Amino acid sequence: MLRIEPHDAILGATIHGLDLRAPLSDADFRTLLRALGDHCVLRVPAQALEPRHVADFSLRFGQVQTSVSGKYHHAEAPQVGILSNIKRGGVNIGIPDAGQDWHTDMSYTATRGFINVLHAVEVPMRDGRPLGDTLFADMRAAYDTLPEAWKARIEGLSATHDFNVFWQNMVNRPGSTRPPLTAEERAKRPPATHPLVLRHPISGRRVLYCNPGYAERVNSVGEAESAEILDFLFRHQLQPRFQYAFHWAVGDLLLWDHLATLHTAIADYTADEPRLMHRCQVMADQVFQPEFRRQWLDAA
């Protein structure tokens, strides 16, 4: 039987009683959705999964985004991306530097991201300690603790989010092997506009939807005011009191809510400390739909 064990932190819970090699029951799916609304980051431990299992599980939540480059996806399950520092024949088998700065996946798309699903196949270790933590920040708490004057100031404002902002920041890092996006690749990810404040579709809580990875400009204000607003919001939302560090173990499947969190990957491991993750990025194409709410969130 499925059991939820909340973590002793601002975010996170462990889900016991699931074997994701089997199809997810409707009752368990409903429970996971509500747990996402409550805890935002859910760990399902000790999962011996093939990539197709990760894809099947992820597709219950919505459409899965594919790679802009067409690289680094699993041959047997093309919805599943590969994140890894492992090389074979001198060639990377996956994205080696994925997510290594604060961001929210797919905020740069017209249909926002909903969840990330990440399955740990290999976890780097040193002196018996896992490396490669993922850090999260709670955007519910970030909004709740904004000064009232700032809540009033940003109400009704929107920001432009651009895929190239994060990508180019990674390209500019010392030692980066990422090439700049081609014109064709940029055209596949045009900028998108979203409100700075969202009403979460599961919890109903207001969340600060603005991240330093992709948000480049606040709309309908001048350049100086936009820079002032973004600088304040970015500093506010990344305070340590809002953060939670997840420590990986082989077999962990982690799913987290993009609408209510930011995250960053910690690259504290070396090339000879292998890391291999299988990932699906799920869009919010269903969770905001009234029929989805009636079926999965309003039912007793």
C-alpha positions, 0 to 999 in steps of 0.5 A, spaced: 500 500 500 502 506 498 505 510 504 507 518 504 513 519 508 514 527 509 521 529 509 524 533 515 525 539 510 521 545 507 520 540 501 520 533 499 517 526 501 518 519 500 513 514 497 513 507 499 509 501 496 510 503 489 513 498 483 513 503 477 515 497 473 507 495 473 502 500 471 500 506 476 493 505 478 488 510 478 488 511 486 496 511 486 496 516 481 491 521 484 495 520 491 501 522 487 498 528 484 496 530 491 502 529 494 506 533 489 501 539 491 503 538 498 511 536 498 513 538 491 519 533 490 517 526 491 522 520 492 520 513 490 526 509 492 529 502 490 526 502 483 529 497 478 527 500 471 528 500 464 527 506 460 520 504 457 518 504 465 520 511 466 517 513 459 510 510 461 510 513 468 511 520 466 506 520 460 501 519 465 502 526 467 502 529 460 506 530 454 513 529 454 518 534 451 523 532 446 531 534 445 532 540 441 538 537 438 535 530 437 541 528 441 542 524 448 535 520 448 535 513 449 534 508 443 529 504 446 525 509 449 526 516 445 522 520 450 527 519 455 533 523 455 540 521 458 544 525 463 551 523 464 558 525 464 560 518 461 564 517 455 564 511 450 569 512 445 571 519 447 564 521 446 559 523 451 553 518 452 549 524 455 548 531 457 554 532 461 552 539 464 545 538 465 541 543 469 548 546 473 545 553 475 538 555 478 532 554 473 525 551 472 525 547 466 520 549 460 518 556 463 521 558 456 515 554 452 508 557 451 506 550 455 509 550 461 513 545 464 509 540 470 514 535 472 521 532 471 522 525 472 529 523 473 531 515 475 538 514 478 542 509 474 549 510 476 550 515 482 558 518 483 560 516 490 567 518 494 569 516 501 562 512 501 558 519 500 554 520 494 555 526 490 551 530 485 546 533 489 540 536 486 538 543 490 531 545 490 528 552 492 520 552 494 517 558 490 510 557 494 514 560 501 518 565 496 511 568 494 508 567 501 514 571 504 514 577 499 513 584 502 506 586 501 508 592 497 512 587 492 506 582 492 502 588 490 508 591 485 508 584 481 501 583 481 499 582 474 506 583 471 509 578 466 516 576 464 519 573 458 523 567 458 528 565 453 531 558 452 537 561 449 539 565 456 540 559 460 544 555 454 548 561 452 550 562 460 552 554 459 556 555 453 560 561 456 562 557 462 570 556 462 571 549 459 564 548 456 564 543 450 557 546 449 556 549 442 552 555 441 544 554 439 544 554 431 538 559 428 534 552 427 535 550 434 533 557 437 527 557 432 524 551 435 524 554 442 522 561 441 521 565 447 515 565 451 511 570 456 508 568 463 505 571 469 510 572 475 505 569 480 501 563 478 495 560 482 498 552 482 493 548 479 493 542 484 494 546 491 491 552 489 497 556 492 500 562 489 507 561 487 513 566 484 514 563 477 520 567 475 527 564 475 534 566 473 535 561 468 530 563 463 527 569 465 530 575 461 525 581 462 519 583 466 514 586 460 510 592 460 516 596 464 522 600 462 529 596 462 531 599 469 525 597 472 525 590 469 532 589 472 531 592 479 525 587 479 528 581 477 534 582 481 530 583 487 526 576 486 532 572 484 535 574 490 529 573 494 527 566 492 534 563 493 535 564 500 537 558 504 531 558 508 527 556 502 532 550 499 532 543 500 538 538 498 536 531 495 542 526 496 541 521 490 542 513 491 542 508 485 535 506 484 531 513 486 526 515 482 525 523 483 519 527 480 518 534 482 514 540 480 516 545 476 511 550 477 512 550 485 520 549 485 527 552 482 532 547 482 540 546 480 544 540 479 551 540 483 557 538 479 562 536 485 564 529 481 570 528 476 570 525 470 572 518 473 566 518 478 560 516 473 553 519 473 548 516 469 540 519 469 534 517 465 530 523 464 523 525 462 520 532 462 513 533 462 509 539 460 503 542 463 498 540 457 493 537 462 494 539 469 491 546 468 485 543 464 478 543 467 477 536 465 483 533 468 481 537 475 474 534 475 477 527 474 483 527 478 483 532 483 476 534 485 474 526 486 473 524 493 
